């Protein structure tokens, strides 16, 4: 798992760019997974979820490994 910095653009209906952006850091297996995770998390925070949505415009790997998940027994 790696850490990715994702930049999302907020779209509204057919208007692909409203000028609003959301930036997030996401732990994922790949750049595609990072984009999908960030989009899903950001979509639920929008003011008008009936007509607004996000799409990734940039996914950049961060040069540090994400901390390993550990499970207590």
C-alpha positions, 0 to 999 in steps of 0.5 A, a space after each residue: 500500500 502506498 500513499 497518494 495525493 489526489 486532486 479532485 475537481 467538482 463538477 455540476 451536472 454537465 458543467 465539468 469544471 465548477 472551479 472548485 477543487 478538493 485535495 486528499 491524501 489516500 492510502 491505496 494499492 494503485 493510482 486508480 484505487 486512490 482516485 476511486 477511494 478519494 472520489 467516493 469519500 469526497 462525493 458524500 461531502 458535497 452540498 448538492 449530491 443530487 447534481 454534483 460529483 467529483 472526478 480525479 484530475 491528478 493522482 501523485 504518489 507520495 515518496 513515503 510508504 503508508 504505515 502497515 496495518 496491524 491487527 491485534 490478536 
